[in-house]
Amino acid sequence: MDLQLGPAGQVAAGRLQGRLTPVSRARLRAYFGFPFQSCVIESMAQWHYADRDRQQHGPVDEAELRRLFRAGEIRRDTLIWNPGLPQWQPLGDFANELGLQETDSPYAPPTAEVLRDEVVVHGGDVVYAGFWKRTAAYVIDSMIAGIVSGLLGGLVGGVMGAFLLNGANLAGNSSGFILIQVVSNLIGIAIGVAYFAGFHSSASMATLGKMAIGIKVVRSNGERIGFLRGMGRYFALFVSGITLGIGFFMAGFTERKRALHDMICDTLVVDKWAFTEHPELQRRELGAVTVVVLVLFALLLLLVLVAIGAAAVMTARTMH
C-alpha cells in the first residue's frame, strides 16, 4: 500500500529522515515497504551546502558530503540543508548520521579549530555604532592606552634622565630634556599604533573598549581590516581632531555613522554581530555598559572643570 502524507507530515518525516543513519533508513523502508513515501525518502538523501562565499551547491548525496568533508572543502560549521529541514543547519549537527567522526589515528590531520577569517554574511540588517557608543569605547581605550604609555614612558624617561642629566649641569642641559620628551612621545605613538591597529586587525576586530561596548571595526564591505589599514586609521584620528573635533562628530549624523577617519580609510564601526550569520542579535540601544561609562566620564569631566575653576579663583585672589 502506498501511503501518502500531507505537507506537514512530509516535513516531519523529512526531519526524521535527515537524522536517520543508513541502517535505520533501510529498516524504515523494510518496515513500511519501499513504496511508502519513496519520493520523499529519496529526496531526503539529497543535500545542499553553502561554501565560505555563501554560494549554494547541490544537490549531493551523503557519500559526496563525506568526501568533501575529508578533503577539507567543507567544515563542521558549513551550513547544509535538505527538503526535510526547516532551515539551514551546521554540518556538525549531523556528524553521527553522516559518519563524519574523526579517527584517533596519529596520521590523521589535526582537527583542532584554528583562527581563520570570519565569513562575511551580506544581506542582513546592519546596525551601525553611533557617536555615543564610539565615545564610550574611546574613553575606555584612552584610559588603557594612556596608563600603559604613561608607565612605559615614565620608565624609559627615568632611565634616560639618569644617564643624560646630572646635578652639576641640570639647568643647562635643555637638549637632554627635549630628547627625553621626544622619546616619550614616540613611545606613546608606538603604543597607540600597536594597541588600536593590532586589536582592530585581530580576529575580534575590536579594541578592549569596543569589545566592552559590543562594537567592531570592519571594511565598508564587512571584511576585517589589515594592520596597515588599522595603522592608517589611527593616524587619521589626528585629522578628525584638527578639524576642531568635527571629524569625530560626523559619526552622529552621516548616513552610515562614519567619522572623517572612517571615510579616509574606508572603514565602518558596527555592532559585533553585523555581517555574521546572526544579525538578529544586534542591539540598537546604547546598553548598560555604554550608559555607565558615559555617566562616569561626564562626572569626571565635571569634576575637572570644577577643579580648574576653583584653581582660577584662588589664583585671582592671590594676585589681588
Buried (B, 14 or more C-beta within 10 A) or exposed (E): EEEEBEEEEBBEBBBBBBBBEEEEBEEBBEEBEEEBBEEBBEBBBBBBBBBBEEEEBBBBEBEBBBEBBEEEEBBBEBBBBBBBBEEBBBBBBBBEBBBBEEEEEEEEEEEEEEEEEBBBBEEBEBBBBBBBBBBBBBBBBEBBBEEBBBEBBEEBBEEBBEEBBEEEEEEEBEEBBEBBEEBBEEBBEEBBBBBBBEBBBBEBBBBBBBBBBBBBBBBEEBEBBEBEBBBBBBBBBEEBBEEEEEBBBBBEEBEEBBBBBBBBBBBBBBBBBBBBBEBEEBBEEBBEBBEEBBEEBEEEEEEEEEEEEEEEEEEEEEEE
